Each structure stands twice: as structure tokens, then as C-alpha cells.
Amino acid sequence: MTQVAIKTPPTRVATLSVECVTALEEDDLQALCEATNAAILDGGGFGWINPPGQQVLERYFRGVLLVPERDLLIGRADGLIAGSAQLVRQPRNNEAQAHGATLMHSFVAPYARGNGLARLMMIKAEEKARALGYKVLNLDVRETQQAAIALFESLAYHRWGEHPAYARVKGKLVRGFFYTKMLK
């Protein structure tokens, strides 16, 4: 587990950590669902526009833990789950693209933003991908997620394309941006 203490305004220090989990205690599952709901309500992506409800989220995250090609990373601020990301590997029958992994469904709840947790989650995801032998990490994001875009670009992700009708949010089509990073 990677941990780092980062000073947040004005004088509070948040203890941040990121870990890859294979199981979730009930309290952690509840905190993860709460953080997910908050991120969805704030327009933080994740695919949902409206929170799907507690039971749906619980089933979703329990299902993520069962998929062999997915690693669930959770980010904590002061011990409380405040974000997550998924590192997704290609299925075994896709040998041609087996050198690359995809980062999906990365978010930090709005009440935990601004303290470096998203950056730490990205660094941990890259470390995990490298440890698994991946040479490339790919991701995509809505154009409306400016903080995420700034983070990806600050971490040397290269924008290689865009999709003009990537998502539909509140009746409006939103562009999506595609990024990649060569892992050394």
C-alpha cells in the first residue's frame, strides 16, 4: 500500500493511501458507494448520470471484484474510502493488445478533492500496470471533466483522439478524449 501525507488548506493534513483490493468489508463497501454517489451527482463521470441506488452499486462493486481481468484500486483520505479506479486487462484471447491495460471508472468524491488523492491513485495504477508487465496504459474522459484532463496531461498522458458524440449528459452530446501513456 502506498501512503503519503499532503498538506491541505488551510493547515489540515490528510493522510492518503491507495490499495488494490480483492474484497471489501461492509463498511468499506458502504463508503465506496457513498463516494460513488457523490461523484456521480457532481458530474464526475463513471458512466452514470444519475445515482443508480445503493443496491445497484453494491452489486456492481461486488461484481467488479469477481472479474479476473479487473483490479479495483481504492483511495482513502484519513482512512475513509473517497475514490476508486479500475485497471482493466485485455481478455486472454486478445494477444495482439495484451501489452496494454485500460484505466476505467476513476473518480474521487467531491468532498475529498484537492488533496492529491487522484494523482496518488493514478501513480498507483501506473505502478500496478508496470508490475503486471504492461507497456501502455490507456484511458478516456468526458470533455467536461477538466480537473481530470489537467491531471492526465500533467502526468504525461498523450491525447491521441476525440469522439464528438462520446456521451449524452442532460440531453446534450459531450465530446470524449482518448489518452495513452507508454509505461517505462
C-alpha positions as CSV (number, residue, x, y, z in Angstrom):
1,M,0.0,0.0,0.0
2,T,1.3,3.5,-1.0
3,Q,0.8,6.2,1.6
4,V,1.6,9.9,1.6
5,A,0.7,12.9,3.8
6,I,-0.2,16.0,1.9
7,K,-1.0,19.4,3.4
8,T,-4.4,20.7,2.5
9,P,-5.7,24.3,3.1
10,P,-5.5,25.9,5.5
11,T,-3.5,23.7,7.9
12,R,-5.1,20.3,7.9
13,V,-3.0,17.3,6.8
14,A,-4.9,14.5,5.2
15,T,-3.4,11.0,5.2
16,L,-3.8,9.5,1.8
17,S,-3.5,5.9,0.7
18,V,-4.3,3.8,-2.3
19,E,-4.6,0.0,-2.3
20,C,-5.6,-2.7,-4.7
21,V,-8.4,-4.7,-3.0
22,T,-9.8,-8.2,-3.7
23,A,-12.6,-8.0,-1.1
24,L,-14.4,-5.2,0.7
25,E,-15.7,-5.2,4.3
26,E,-19.3,-4.0,4.6
27,D,-18.3,-0.6,6.0
28,D,-15.8,-0.1,3.1
29,L,-18.5,-1.1,0.6
30,Q,-20.9,1.5,2.0
31,A,-18.2,4.2,1.9
32,L,-17.3,3.3,-1.7
33,C,-21.0,3.5,-2.7
34,E,-21.4,6.8,-0.9
35,A,-18.3,8.3,-2.6
36,T,-19.5,6.9,-6.0
37,N,-22.9,8.6,-5.5
38,A,-21.3,11.9,-4.6
39,A,-19.1,11.8,-7.7
40,I,-22.0,10.9,-10.0
41,L,-24.1,13.8,-8.6
42,D,-21.1,16.1,-9.1
43,G,-20.9,15.1,-12.8
44,G,-17.7,13.1,-12.1
45,G,-18.3,10.5,-14.9
46,F,-18.2,6.8,-14.1
47,G,-20.8,6.4,-16.9
48,W,-23.9,7.0,-14.7
49,I,-25.6,10.4,-15.0
50,N,-27.9,9.7,-12.0
51,P,-27.0,7.6,-9.0
52,P,-28.4,4.1,-9.6
53,G,-29.3,3.4,-6.0
54,Q,-27.4,1.6,-3.2
55,Q,-28.3,-2.0,-4.1
56,V,-27.2,-1.5,-7.7
57,L,-23.9,0.0,-6.7
58,E,-23.3,-2.8,-4.1
59,R,-23.9,-5.4,-6.8
60,Y,-21.8,-3.5,-9.2
61,F,-18.7,-3.4,-7.0
62,R,-19.1,-7.0,-5.8
63,G,-19.2,-7.9,-9.4
64,V,-16.1,-5.9,-10.2
65,L,-14.2,-7.9,-7.6
66,L,-15.2,-11.2,-9.3
67,V,-13.9,-10.3,-12.8
68,P,-10.4,-11.7,-13.2
69,E,-9.3,-9.0,-15.7
70,R,-10.1,-6.1,-13.4
71,D,-8.2,-4.7,-10.4
72,L,-10.1,-2.4,-8.1
73,L,-8.0,0.3,-6.6
74,I,-9.5,2.3,-3.7
75,G,-8.3,5.7,-2.5
76,R,-8.6,6.7,1.1
77,A,-8.4,10.1,2.8
78,D,-7.9,9.8,6.5
79,G,-8.8,6.1,6.3
80,L,-12.2,6.7,4.6
81,I,-12.7,5.4,1.0
82,A,-13.1,8.6,-1.1
83,G,-12.4,7.3,-4.6
84,S,-11.6,4.4,-6.8
85,A,-10.3,3.3,-10.2
86,Q,-10.2,0.1,-12.2
87,L,-7.3,-1.3,-14.0
88,V,-8.7,-3.5,-16.8
89,R,-6.6,-6.1,-18.7
90,Q,-7.4,-7.4,-22.1
91,P,-9.1,-10.8,-22.3
92,R,-6.8,-13.7,-22.8
93,N,-8.0,-14.1,-26.4
94,N,-6.7,-10.6,-27.4
95,E,-3.0,-11.4,-27.7
96,A,-2.4,-8.5,-30.1
97,Q,-3.3,-5.9,-27.5
98,A,-2.1,-7.8,-24.4
99,H,0.7,-5.3,-23.9
100,G,-1.8,-2.6,-22.9
101,A,-4.2,-2.1,-20.0
102,T,-7.0,0.5,-19.6
103,L,-7.8,2.7,-16.6
104,M,-11.6,3.0,-16.2
105,H,-14.1,4.5,-13.8
106,S,-11.6,6.6,-11.9
107,F,-13.1,9.2,-9.6
108,V,-12.7,11.0,-6.3
109,A,-15.7,12.2,-4.3
110,P,-16.1,15.9,-4.4
111,Y,-15.7,16.2,-0.6
112,A,-12.2,14.7,-0.9
113,R,-10.8,16.5,-3.9
114,G,-7.9,18.9,-3.9
115,N,-5.6,17.0,-1.7
116,G,-3.7,14.9,-4.2
117,L,-5.7,11.7,-3.9
118,A,-6.5,11.5,-7.7
119,R,-2.8,11.9,-8.5
120,L,-1.8,9.2,-6.0
121,M,-4.4,6.9,-7.5
122,M,-3.0,7.4,-11.0
123,I,0.5,6.8,-9.8
124,K,-0.5,3.6,-8.0
125,A,-2.5,2.4,-11.1
126,E,0.6,3.0,-13.3
127,E,2.8,1.1,-10.8
128,K,0.3,-1.8,-10.7
129,A,0.2,-1.9,-14.6
130,R,4.1,-1.9,-14.8
131,A,4.3,-4.6,-12.1
132,L,1.9,-6.7,-14.3
133,G,4.2,-6.2,-17.3
134,Y,2.1,-3.7,-19.2
135,K,3.8,-1.3,-21.6
136,V,0.9,1.0,-22.3
137,L,-1.9,2.5,-20.2
138,N,-5.0,3.9,-22.0
139,L,-7.9,5.9,-20.7
140,D,-10.8,8.1,-21.9
141,V,-12.6,11.0,-20.3
142,R,-15.5,13.4,-21.0
143,E,-14.5,16.9,-22.1
144,T,-16.4,18.3,-19.1
145,Q,-14.0,16.7,-16.6
146,Q,-11.5,19.5,-16.8
147,A,-9.7,18.6,-13.5
148,A,-9.2,15.0,-14.6
149,I,-7.9,16.2,-18.0
150,A,-5.4,18.5,-16.4
151,L,-4.2,15.7,-14.1
152,F,-3.8,13.2,-17.0
153,E,-1.8,15.8,-19.1
154,S,0.3,16.7,-16.1
155,L,1.3,13.0,-15.8
156,A,2.4,12.9,-19.5
157,Y,-0.6,11.2,-21.0
158,H,-0.9,11.9,-24.7
159,R,-4.3,12.8,-26.1
160,W,-4.5,10.9,-29.3
161,G,-8.1,11.4,-30.3
162,E,-11.5,12.6,-29.6
163,H,-15.1,11.3,-30.1
164,P,-17.6,14.1,-31.0
165,A,-20.6,12.2,-29.5
166,Y,-18.9,10.3,-26.7
167,A,-21.6,10.8,-24.1
168,R,-25.0,12.3,-23.7
169,V,-25.4,14.4,-20.5
170,K,-28.6,16.3,-19.7
171,G,-29.7,16.0,-23.3
172,K,-26.5,17.3,-24.7
173,L,-23.8,15.5,-26.6
174,V,-20.4,15.7,-25.0
175,R,-17.0,15.0,-26.6
176,G,-14.7,12.4,-25.2
177,F,-10.9,12.5,-25.2
178,F,-8.7,9.4,-25.5
179,Y,-5.3,9.3,-23.8
180,T,-2.4,6.9,-23.7
181,K,0.9,6.7,-21.9
182,M,3.9,4.5,-22.6
183,L,5.0,2.9,-19.3
184,K,8.7,2.7,-18.9
